[in-house]
Amino acid sequence: MSQATANSIKILLVDDDPDILELLEYNLAKEGFLLAKASDGKEAISIAQEFKPQLVILDVMMPAMDGIETARRMKSMPELKDALILFLTARGEEYTEVAAFDAGAHDYIIKPIKPRALVSRIKAMLKRETMEDNQDVIEIGGLQINRTQYAATFEGKALVLPKKEFELLSFLAKNPNKVFNRDELLEKVWGSDVYVVERTIDVHIRKLREKIPEYYIKTLKGVGYLFSIEKN
């Protein structure tokens, strides 16, 4: 990502620890990003409505409103629903990570912060979100995906999908009857330059199975996942 491009990207930093905010601000300002800061969820939402960030970096545990609820509320607001959400937290429990992705997270990083790695992941995330996809509309079985409009339906009913669930479903639906292991899915959807734990895939697959027929995404034990509209 060029300096000129970075200068157009707005990032909102949200953490109740002033030292963390200072560390984030120092390292991201050097990259040319436009920054705003908040110390809790309520303040973050107020600032975000005017600042309109492309990326929000959120702590989980905060006073007034925690990060999970903050993300959930932002994703429900038309002016903020497209913002990328990156959780930066000391909470490493699986149930917290699941709750974060369910609230719309695009990435989840456990503290302590490694500034260079964090900047690299942020740049990779932003780069992936701006990449073009040649296949705008995907139709298979009862599923229809419109990537241009960022919309998906099943048998005419709209699906509510966080960004990464949408991208994962789109990728699988574009490649029916092909088996992908977790590493391949992480590379295709998250990118090879970003570290994401393998269980992230399982979390998103489980959530997708709650929204479309479970048999559409099959698990081949010890091999990976396969998208197929065939029941057997």
Kinemage of the C-alpha trace (Angstrom):
@kinemage 1
@onewidth
@group {chain A} dominant
@subgroup {mainchain}
@vectorlist {calphas} color= white
{ca met a 1} P 0.000 0.000 0.000
{ca ser a 2} L 1.486 3.322 -1.049
{ca gln a 3} L 1.822 6.331 1.230
{ca ala a 4} L -0.693 8.203 -0.925
{ca thr a 5} L -3.211 5.414 -0.499
{ca ala a 6} L -2.612 5.204 3.249
{ca asn a 7} L -3.253 8.940 3.539
{ca ser a 8} L -6.844 8.341 2.433
{ca ile a 9} L -7.556 5.573 4.977
{ca lys a 10} L -9.288 6.492 8.230
{ca ile a 11} L -8.704 4.290 11.282
{ca leu a 12} L -10.503 4.629 14.624
{ca leu a 13} L -8.539 3.355 17.647
{ca val a 14} L -10.628 2.258 20.616
{ca asp a 15} L -9.051 1.164 23.916
{ca asp a 16} L -9.430 2.226 27.550
{ca asp a 17} L -5.665 1.894 28.091
{ca pro a 18} L -4.005 5.224 27.158
{ca asp a 19} L -0.627 3.508 26.719
{ca ile a 20} L -2.088 1.159 24.106
{ca leu a 21} L -3.721 4.077 22.305
{ca glu a 22} L -0.430 5.952 22.285
{ca leu a 23} L 1.439 2.915 20.930
{ca leu a 24} L -1.120 2.364 18.174
{ca glu a 25} L -1.215 6.036 17.265
{ca tyr a 26} L 2.571 6.270 17.063
{ca asn a 27} L 2.992 3.270 14.773
{ca leu a 28} L 0.025 3.942 12.499
{ca ala a 29} L 0.672 7.676 12.167
{ca lys a 30} L 4.114 6.828 10.763
{ca glu a 31} L 2.349 4.945 7.949
{ca gly a 32} L 0.292 7.996 7.006
{ca phe a 33} L -3.116 6.757 8.165
{ca leu a 34} L -5.719 9.283 9.316
{ca leu a 35} L -6.472 8.502 12.967
{ca ala a 36} L -9.101 9.160 15.596
{ca lys a 37} L -9.201 7.786 19.165
{ca ala a 38} L -11.812 6.750 21.707
{ca ser a 39} L -11.521 5.274 25.205
{ca asp a 40} L -14.791 3.313 25.300
{ca gly a 41} L -17.520 1.971 23.048
{ca lys a 42} L -20.034 4.766 23.460
{ca glu a 43} L -17.451 7.401 22.629
{ca ala a 44} L -16.280 5.281 19.681
{ca ile a 45} L -19.739 5.150 18.117
{ca ser a 46} L -20.205 8.889 18.530
{ca ile a 47} L -16.845 9.649 16.917
{ca ala a 48} L -17.283 7.027 14.174
{ca gln a 49} L -20.567 8.528 12.991
{ca glu a 50} L -18.764 11.732 12.054
{ca phe a 51} L -15.278 10.355 11.288
{ca lys a 52} L -16.589 7.430 9.167
{ca pro a 53} L -13.544 5.152 9.479
{ca gln a 54} L -12.713 2.382 7.020
{ca leu a 55} L -11.188 0.396 9.889
{ca val a 56} L -11.962 0.236 13.620
{ca ile a 57} L -9.439 -1.340 15.992
{ca leu a 58} L -11.330 -2.398 19.117
{ca asp a 59} L -10.426 -3.660 22.564
{ca val a 60} L -12.886 -6.199 24.026
{ca met a 61} L -12.967 -5.236 27.704
{ca met a 62} L -13.892 -1.548 28.118
{ca pro a 63} L -16.086 0.512 30.449
{ca ala a 64} L -19.489 1.881 29.398
{ca met a 65} L -19.743 -0.464 26.395
{ca asp a 66} L -17.491 -3.407 25.571
{ca gly a 67} L -15.968 -4.057 22.161
{ca ile a 68} L -18.357 -6.861 21.189
{ca glu a 69} L -21.424 -4.671 21.703
{ca thr a 70} L -19.682 -1.735 20.036
{ca ala a 71} L -18.981 -3.794 16.912
{ca arg a 72} L -22.526 -5.156 16.869
{ca arg a 73} L -24.016 -1.671 17.022
{ca met a 74} L -21.685 -0.307 14.361
{ca lys a 75} L -22.621 -3.120 11.992
{ca ser a 76} L -26.301 -2.269 12.465
{ca met a 77} L -25.774 1.352 11.385
{ca pro a 78} L -25.949 2.089 7.623
{ca glu a 79} L -23.125 4.621 7.752
{ca leu a 80} L -20.783 2.242 9.611
{ca lys a 81} L -21.768 -1.259 8.481
{ca asp a 82} L -18.986 -1.463 5.872
{ca ala a 83} L -16.194 -0.538 8.280
{ca leu a 84} L -13.645 -3.275 8.897
{ca ile a 85} L -13.447 -4.424 12.510
{ca leu a 86} L -10.179 -5.647 14.018
{ca phe a 87} L -10.212 -6.811 17.642
{ca leu a 88} L -6.994 -6.268 19.563
{ca thr a 89} L -7.423 -7.861 22.963
{ca ala a 90} L -5.890 -9.783 25.832
{ca arg a 91} L -8.910 -12.111 25.814
{ca gly a 92} L -7.805 -15.316 24.118
{ca glu a 93} L -10.703 -17.609 25.032
{ca glu a 94} L -12.410 -19.312 22.107
{ca tyr a 95} L -15.892 -18.175 23.162
{ca thr a 96} L -14.746 -14.540 23.128
{ca glu a 97} L -13.245 -14.991 19.661
{ca val a 98} L -16.467 -16.612 18.432
{ca ala a 99} L -18.504 -13.723 19.864
{ca ala a 100} L -16.195 -11.228 18.148
{ca phe a 101} L -16.581 -12.811 14.713
{ca asp a 102} L -20.307 -13.170 15.276
{ca ala a 103} L -20.440 -9.425 15.931
{ca gly a 104} L -18.790 -8.730 12.578
{ca ala a 105} L -15.057 -8.926 13.231
{ca his a 106} L -12.713 -9.288 10.259
{ca asp a 107} L -9.673 -10.159 12.329
{ca tyr a 108} L -8.816 -10.961 15.945
{ca ile a 109} L -5.376 -10.325 17.419
{ca ile a 110} L -4.300 -11.273 20.932
{ca lys a 111} L -2.085 -8.861 22.872
{ca pro a 112} L 0.746 -8.115 23.517
{ca ile a 113} L 1.080 -5.949 20.417
{ca lys a 114} L 3.865 -6.521 17.926
{ca pro a 115} L 3.761 -3.184 16.069
{ca arg a 116} L 5.408 -4.245 12.795
{ca ala a 117} L 3.279 -7.379 12.522
{ca leu a 118} L 0.144 -5.393 13.344
{ca val a 119} L 0.865 -2.783 10.666
{ca ser a 120} L 1.519 -5.556 8.144
{ca arg a 121} L -1.790 -7.246 8.924
{ca ile a 122} L -3.685 -3.970 8.703
{ca lys a 123} L -2.189 -3.211 5.297
{ca ala a 124} L -2.961 -6.721 4.064
{ca met a 125} L -6.544 -6.462 5.308
{ca leu a 126} L -7.113 -3.134 3.591
{ca lys a 127} L -5.506 -4.385 0.375
{ca arg a 128} L -7.748 -7.447 0.232
{ca glu a 129} L -10.867 -5.369 0.757
{ca thr a 130} L -10.085 -3.221 -2.280
{ca met a 131} L -9.257 -6.093 -4.651
{ca glu a 132} L -11.682 -6.567 -7.503
{ca asp a 133} L -13.448 -9.834 -8.198
{ca asn a 134} L -14.385 -10.693 -11.782
{ca gln a 135} L -17.397 -12.817 -10.869
{ca asp a 136} L -20.030 -10.414 -9.575
{ca val a 137} L -23.061 -12.732 -9.375
{ca ile a 138} L -23.002 -16.361 -8.250
{ca glu a 139} L -26.087 -18.579 -8.466
{ca ile a 140} L -26.083 -22.178 -7.279
{ca gly a 141} L -28.994 -24.160 -5.873
{ca gly a 142} L -31.177 -21.814 -3.854
{ca leu a 143} L -28.242 -19.512 -3.179
{ca gln a 144} L -27.640 -16.228 -4.983
{ca ile a 145} L -24.668 -13.983 -4.214
{ca asn a 146} L -24.206 -10.497 -5.641
{ca arg a 147} L -20.697 -9.341 -4.856
{ca thr a 148} L -21.181 -5.890 -6.360
{ca gln a 149} L -24.112 -5.163 -4.058
{ca tyr a 150} L -22.594 -7.163 -1.193
{ca ala a 151} L -25.814 -9.138 -0.835
{ca ala a 152} L -26.734 -12.807 -0.544
{ca thr a 153} L -30.092 -14.578 -0.532
{ca phe a 154} L -31.269 -18.147 -0.089
{ca glu a 155} L -34.534 -19.012 -1.817
{ca gly a 156} L -35.285 -15.309 -1.979
{ca lys a 157} L -34.659 -14.638 1.703
{ca ala a 158} L -31.875 -12.179 2.518
{ca leu a 159} L -28.923 -13.558 4.475
{ca val a 160} L -27.252 -11.432 7.128
{ca leu a 161} L -23.546 -12.162 6.770
{ca pro a 162} L -20.526 -10.485 8.357
{ca lys a 163} L -17.846 -9.562 5.823
{ca lys a 164} L -15.645 -12.626 6.207
{ca glu a 165} L -18.589 -15.025 6.188
{ca phe a 166} L -19.737 -13.386 2.956
{ca glu a 167} L -16.289 -13.731 1.382
{ca leu a 168} L -15.875 -17.337 2.559
{ca leu a 169} L -19.307 -18.325 1.232
{ca ser a 170} L -18.600 -16.536 -2.071
{ca phe a 171} L -15.314 -18.364 -2.516
{ca leu a 172} L -16.813 -21.779 -1.745
{ca ala a 173} L -19.841 -21.155 -3.987
{ca lys a 174} L -17.538 -20.142 -6.866
{ca asn a 175} L -15.723 -23.465 -6.507
{ca pro a 176} L -18.406 -26.141 -6.048
{ca asn a 177} L -17.390 -29.788 -5.602
{ca lys a 178} L -13.800 -28.843 -4.820
{ca val a 179} L -12.204 -29.748 -1.505
{ca phe a 180} L -10.249 -27.076 0.368
{ca asn a 181} L -8.339 -27.636 3.577
{ca arg a 182} L -8.168 -24.961 6.271
{ca asp a 183} L -4.812 -23.617 5.134
{ca glu a 184} L -6.111 -23.144 1.586
{ca leu a 185} L -9.226 -21.338 2.794
{ca leu a 186} L -7.187 -19.096 5.064
{ca glu a 187} L -4.912 -18.192 2.172
{ca lys a 188} L -7.730 -17.609 -0.341
{ca val a 189} L -9.995 -15.604 1.966
{ca trp a 190} L -7.605 -13.990 4.470
{ca gly a 191} L -4.417 -13.965 2.410
{ca ser a 192} L -1.060 -15.684 2.792
{ca asp a 193} L 0.506 -12.606 4.374
{ca val a 194} L -1.818 -12.676 7.374
{ca tyr a 195} L -1.715 -15.066 10.315
{ca val a 196} L -5.128 -16.338 11.380
{ca val a 197} L -5.658 -19.395 13.565
{ca glu a 198} L -7.198 -22.419 11.843
{ca arg a 199} L -10.197 -22.540 14.166
{ca thr a 200} L -11.307 -19.242 12.640
{ca ile a 201} L -12.431 -21.242 9.588
{ca asp a 202} L -14.445 -23.636 11.761
{ca val a 203} L -16.180 -20.715 13.492
{ca his a 204} L -17.245 -19.171 10.190
{ca ile a 205} L -18.326 -22.509 8.686
{ca arg a 206} L -20.501 -23.197 11.716
{ca lys a 207} L -22.143 -19.777 11.411
{ca leu a 208} L -22.778 -20.261 7.681
{ca arg a 209} L -24.423 -23.623 8.325
{ca glu a 210} L -26.934 -21.847 10.546
{ca lys a 211} L -28.009 -19.669 7.601
{ca ile a 212} L -28.035 -22.033 4.618
{ca pro a 213} L -28.732 -25.795 4.444
{ca glu a 214} L -26.070 -27.498 6.509
{ca tyr a 215} L -25.293 -30.038 3.785
{ca tyr a 216} L -24.229 -27.256 1.374
{ca ile a 217} L -20.874 -27.122 3.182
{ca lys a 218} L -19.658 -30.638 3.831
{ca thr a 219} L -16.843 -31.665 6.153
{ca leu a 220} L -14.493 -34.335 4.835
{ca lys a 221} L -12.852 -35.555 8.019
{ca gly a 222} L -9.113 -35.137 7.944
{ca val a 223} L -9.253 -33.473 4.531
{ca gly a 224} L -11.218 -30.227 4.561
{ca tyr a 225} L -14.451 -28.634 3.375
{ca leu a 226} L -16.445 -29.041 0.177
{ca phe a 227} L -19.333 -26.941 -1.153
{ca ser a 228} L -22.036 -28.964 -2.901
{ca ile a 229} L -25.818 -28.671 -3.211
{ca glu a 230} L -26.125 -32.469 -3.367
{ca lys a 231} L -27.451 -33.968 -0.132
{ca asn a 232} L -25.284 -37.081 -0.343
